[in-house]
């Protein structure tokens, strides 16, 4: 289940949720689309976000219910190449019960397994303190679970926090 992206394996992973962090739920587009106008909610995608993500010292990975559609619909609009994609397995009944009891996001276990031994950051609008505690107890390497306000999406402050963590020794 461990990912095998195009990265060198030494850099941290950055797991990307789409709805909320990259595609804010707030009103209206974040920028004026150039060329052919984007239809509906995809107009909220900001190509500058893609440039900023690509400049971070990490390997980007889609961690979204969009799955492969993120490479078809989101990546080109953000100016990103196709990225590795986390495919979500059906959770066991026991895992589902435990996740509800602990208050875990349904993605947490899969992302820890996908990361293997690699350090990772994860941006999502569903992250809670319970997820941070669980990852701390179950992942052998450094991890940053960064909650993004879904109405705003990624902000300068979010990028500063990611950049600081990714460049820390």
Secondary structure as UniProt FT lines:
FT   STRAND          12..16
FT   TURN            20..22
FT   HELIX           40..44
FT   HELIX           47..54
FT   STRAND          58..62
FT   TURN            65..68
FT   HELIX           70..74
FT   HELIX           75..78
FT   STRAND          84..85
FT   HELIX           93..102
FT   TURN            106..107
FT   HELIX           108..115
FT   TURN            116..117
FT   STRAND          120..124
FT   HELIX           129..138
FT   STRAND          143..147
FT   TURN            150..152
FT   HELIX           156..167
//
